[in-house]
Amino acid sequence: MELSKRLQAVAGLVTPGLKLADIGTDHAYIPICLVQEDIIPAAIAMDVNQGPLERAEKNIKEHKLEGRIQTRLSNGFASLKSGEADTAVIAGMGGGLTIRILEEGMSVVRTLKECILQPQSEIDKVRAFLLEEGFLFIREDMVEEDGKYYPMMKVSPPAADGQEARDKWNETQLRYGKYLLQDKHPVLRQYLEREIRIKKQILIGLKGQNSARILERKKELEKELEHAEKGLMYYAV
């Protein structure tokens, strides 16, 4: 099965040989691809809505993988028992929903070996939540597809005893990803350069406008520009 660049990158973070739970599976593209290529032995494709689950079932049958991929109606991790999966993918959801799914399913999440997360928004809040809860960042990646940028991460869940050391990231690292910055990821650089260019153009366009609303907007843009420039400084070292 041919995956989009975004889904291919997400699937590429899954450790070979692990049983997968795909939370919010939609068409079940990731489980189908990973099982079909024998990267993983089996998967559970889960979704909160019946419609996407029916599409997933149809795709699984078309690829003759019913014996290796189960489907399950589930709100997040609610229908997954400890030991049924080793790794979980949560991709394509908003940051707030990603956090809620992890919070509500934490008893199961703690039994997993890894989680692959690709939030569509509020990435900094997701990173901050993971660090606060004691998740260990293993790897970060980022791709550009059709003019949109998609950061993603592979993390190890916190230990059941809660004794893990919590890593500290600064605000720039929370915004853009500590490992993406340290690795000088080329796609992040492209994103930062675009952000700096856009913010500067908008600020030029707002010159001479001094209403309260415009002044507030200028302050926001200047702060965003400052963070993007701090991020780009990692590439100069």
Backbone torsions as a table, in degrees:
resi	resn	phi	psi	omega
1	MET	NA	134.6	-180.0
2	GLU	-88.9	118.3	179.8
3	LEU	-96.4	156.1	171.2
4	SER	-64.4	164.3	180.0
5	LYS	-58.9	-40.4	-179.7
6	ARG	-63.2	-50.8	-177.5
7	LEU	-68.2	-33.1	177.6
8	GLN	-63.1	-41.0	179.3
9	ALA	-67.4	-40.8	177.6
10	VAL	-62.1	-49.7	-179.9
11	ALA	-60.0	-33.5	-178.9
12	GLY	-67.4	-16.2	178.4
13	LEU	-86.2	-13.7	-179.5
14	VAL	-73.2	129.8	180.0
15	THR	-71.2	126.8	179.2
16	PRO	-56.4	143.7	175.5
17	GLY	91.1	-7.5	-178.5
18	LEU	-93.3	148.0	174.6
19	LYS	-78.5	134.7	-171.6
20	LEU	-107.7	139.8	164.8
21	ALA	-114.1	118.3	179.3
22	ASP	-100.6	105.8	-175.2
23	ILE	-86.7	121.2	-174.9
24	GLY	74.5	52.4	-168.3
25	THR	-67.9	-27.7	-177.9
26	ASP	58.9	-103.2	-177.2
27	HIS	-90.4	-1.4	-178.3
28	ALA	65.4	27.4	-177.6
29	TYR	-63.0	-43.4	-177.2
30	ILE	-65.5	-50.9	177.8
31	PRO	-58.6	-41.8	-179.4
32	ILE	-60.4	-48.1	-178.5
33	CYS	-61.5	-47.1	-175.9
34	LEU	-68.6	-37.6	179.2
35	VAL	-74.5	-42.8	-179.1
36	GLN	-58.5	-37.1	-179.1
37	GLU	-90.4	7.5	179.0
38	ASP	57.9	30.4	175.1
39	ILE	-78.1	-36.1	175.4
40	ILE	-126.2	154.7	-176.6
41	PRO	-79.0	-33.1	-174.2
42	ALA	-162.3	164.6	-179.1
43	ALA	-151.2	156.8	170.5
44	ILE	-118.6	117.7	179.7
45	ALA	-95.4	116.7	-171.4
46	MET	-121.9	142.6	176.3
47	ASP	-151.2	150.8	-178.2
48	VAL	-79.7	-18.7	-176.8
49	ASN	-113.1	141.9	-177.2
50	GLN	-66.1	-38.2	-177.5
51	GLY	-57.4	-55.7	177.8
52	PRO	-59.7	-35.5	-179.1
53	LEU	-66.1	-37.3	177.2
54	GLU	-66.0	-38.6	176.1
55	ARG	-63.6	-41.4	178.5
56	ALA	-61.2	-45.6	-179.6
57	GLU	-60.4	-41.4	179.5
58	LYS	-62.7	-45.1	180.0
59	ASN	-65.2	-40.0	179.4
60	ILE	-63.0	-42.8	179.0
61	LYS	-64.9	-40.9	-179.9
62	GLU	-60.5	-31.5	179.8
63	HIS	-95.7	6.1	177.0
64	LYS	55.2	46.0	-177.7
65	LEU	-118.0	20.6	-178.6
66	GLU	-58.8	-29.6	-178.3
67	GLY	-74.9	-14.4	-175.7
68	ARG	-120.3	-15.6	178.4
69	ILE	-123.9	115.1	173.8
70	GLN	-87.2	154.7	169.1
71	THR	-115.9	149.1	-175.5
72	ARG	-151.5	126.1	174.0
73	LEU	-73.1	120.8	-173.8
74	SER	-157.5	137.4	171.2
75	ASN	-86.9	100.2	-175.9
76	GLY	63.4	-129.3	-178.6
77	PHE	-88.7	4.6	-169.8
78	ALA	-54.2	-37.2	-176.4
79	SER	-99.2	13.8	178.7
80	LEU	-106.7	129.5	178.7
81	LYS	-95.9	153.5	176.4
82	SER	-56.5	134.3	177.9
83	GLY	93.7	-12.1	-179.5
84	GLU	-78.8	-21.0	-179.8
85	ALA	-142.7	155.1	176.9
86	ASP	-107.0	-25.9	-176.9
87	THR	-138.1	148.3	178.9
88	ALA	-129.9	140.2	174.2
89	VAL	-110.4	129.3	170.6
90	ILE	-126.7	101.1	-173.3
91	ALA	-129.3	143.8	172.7
92	GLY	82.5	12.9	178.2
93	MET	-108.6	161.8	175.7
94	GLY	-64.3	157.3	-178.5
95	GLY	-61.8	-41.5	179.5
96	GLY	-61.4	-42.3	179.4
97	LEU	-68.5	-39.0	177.3
98	THR	-58.1	-45.7	179.0
99	ILE	-62.7	-44.4	-178.3
100	ARG	-63.2	-41.3	179.3
101	ILE	-61.6	-43.0	179.3
102	LEU	-66.8	-43.6	-179.9
103	GLU	-60.7	-49.4	-175.8
104	GLU	-69.6	-26.9	-178.5
105	GLY	-104.0	17.9	-170.3
106	MET	-58.5	-32.8	-179.4
107	SER	-62.7	-35.1	176.8
108	VAL	-82.9	-40.3	-179.0
109	VAL	-55.2	-40.3	-178.7
110	ARG	-63.5	-19.7	-179.8
111	THR	-88.8	-7.7	-178.9
112	LEU	-82.0	159.3	175.7
113	LYS	-85.7	-27.1	-178.0
114	GLU	-161.9	160.1	171.5
115	CYS	-130.7	136.1	176.2
116	ILE	-108.9	117.9	-173.2
117	LEU	-121.6	134.6	175.8
118	GLN	-136.6	80.1	179.8
119	PRO	-73.3	147.0	-178.2
120	GLN	-90.9	-11.2	-177.5
121	SER	-155.1	167.7	175.6
122	GLU	48.3	45.3	-176.4
123	ILE	-60.8	-38.1	-179.7
124	ASP	-62.8	-37.3	178.5
125	LYS	-68.6	-37.5	177.4
126	VAL	-64.1	-46.4	178.9
127	ARG	-60.2	-44.1	-179.4
128	ALA	-62.5	-41.6	178.2
129	PHE	-61.5	-47.2	-178.5
130	LEU	-59.8	-44.6	-179.7
131	LEU	-65.5	-42.1	-179.5
132	GLU	-63.6	-35.7	-178.5
133	GLU	-81.4	-9.9	178.0
134	GLY	93.9	15.5	173.3
135	PHE	-67.7	146.7	178.4
136	LEU	-105.0	122.8	177.7
137	PHE	-75.0	127.1	179.2
138	ILE	-100.7	-43.6	-176.4
139	ARG	-159.7	149.3	172.0
140	GLU	-126.1	150.2	176.2
141	ASP	-142.9	166.2	179.9
142	MET	-154.5	137.1	176.7
143	VAL	-131.3	157.2	172.9
144	GLU	-113.0	133.2	179.3
145	GLU	-145.1	122.8	179.7
146	ASP	53.2	40.6	176.3
147	GLY	81.1	1.0	178.6
148	LYS	-111.0	149.9	-177.1
149	TYR	-112.3	133.1	-174.8
150	TYR	-126.4	100.7	172.1
151	PRO	-80.4	152.1	179.2
152	MET	-150.9	163.9	-174.6
153	MET	-147.9	150.4	173.6
154	LYS	-115.0	121.4	-175.8
155	VAL	-129.8	153.4	175.1
156	SER	-100.7	127.3	-177.5
157	PRO	-63.2	157.5	179.8
158	PRO	-66.6	152.1	178.1
159	ALA	-67.6	153.7	-177.4
160	ALA	-62.9	-28.7	-177.5
161	ASP	-84.9	-4.9	177.1
162	GLY	67.9	20.3	-175.5
163	GLN	-93.6	4.7	-175.5
164	GLU	-68.1	148.9	175.5
165	ALA	-76.4	138.9	-178.6
166	ARG	-98.1	124.3	179.6
167	ASP	-74.5	149.7	178.9
168	LYS	-113.6	125.8	177.0
169	TRP	-116.6	145.4	174.4
170	ASN	-81.4	175.5	-173.3
171	GLU	-63.2	-37.5	178.5
172	THR	-64.5	-40.8	178.4
173	GLN	-66.6	-37.4	177.2
174	LEU	-65.7	-39.0	-178.9
175	ARG	-68.3	-42.6	-168.4
176	TYR	-116.7	-10.7	178.1
177	GLY	99.3	112.3	-177.6
178	LYS	-56.5	-42.9	-176.1
179	TYR	-77.3	-31.8	174.7
180	LEU	-63.7	-41.5	179.4
181	LEU	-68.5	-46.4	-178.6
182	GLN	-63.8	-35.2	-180.0
183	ASP	-83.5	-1.8	-177.1
184	LYS	51.7	51.2	-175.0
185	HIS	-60.0	127.2	-175.6
186	PRO	-62.5	-33.9	-179.6
187	VAL	-71.4	-37.0	176.1
188	LEU	-64.3	-41.0	178.2
189	ARG	-58.9	-45.5	178.2
190	GLN	-58.3	-43.4	179.5
191	TYR	-63.7	-46.7	-178.6
192	LEU	-63.4	-43.2	178.9
193	GLU	-62.6	-38.8	177.2
194	ARG	-66.2	-44.2	179.7
195	GLU	-60.4	-44.7	179.5
196	ILE	-61.9	-44.3	179.9
197	ARG	-61.8	-46.1	-177.8
198	ILE	-65.4	-46.0	-178.5
199	LYS	-61.2	-42.5	179.9
200	LYS	-64.0	-40.5	179.3
201	GLN	-64.0	-41.6	179.7
202	ILE	-65.7	-43.4	179.6
203	LEU	-62.0	-38.6	176.6
204	ILE	-62.2	-41.8	-180.0
205	GLY	-66.6	-23.0	-179.0
206	LEU	-92.9	-1.2	-179.3
207	LYS	-58.4	136.4	177.9
208	GLY	85.5	-9.6	177.2
209	GLN	-97.7	124.0	-170.8
210	ASN	-130.4	27.3	174.3
211	SER	-68.9	160.9	-177.7
212	ALA	-57.7	-40.8	-178.1
213	ARG	-67.0	-41.7	-179.9
214	ILE	-67.4	-40.7	179.0
215	LEU	-62.2	-38.5	177.4
216	GLU	-65.4	-41.9	178.8
217	ARG	-63.8	-40.3	178.3
218	LYS	-60.6	-42.8	179.4
219	LYS	-60.7	-43.1	178.3
220	GLU	-61.0	-46.6	-178.4
221	LEU	-64.4	-39.8	-180.0
222	GLU	-64.9	-38.0	178.0
223	LYS	-67.3	-44.0	178.8
224	GLU	-63.1	-39.8	178.4
225	LEU	-63.8	-41.8	179.3
226	GLU	-60.9	-43.3	179.6
227	HIS	-66.1	-42.6	179.9
228	ALA	-62.9	-39.7	178.6
229	GLU	-67.8	-36.9	175.2
230	LYS	-62.9	-40.6	177.4
231	GLY	-62.2	-42.9	-178.1
232	LEU	-67.4	-23.2	178.2
233	MET	-63.1	-25.1	177.5
234	TYR	-60.9	-29.7	-176.6
235	TYR	-81.1	-13.9	-178.3
236	ALA	-86.4	-14.3	-175.8
237	VAL	-80.0	NA	NA
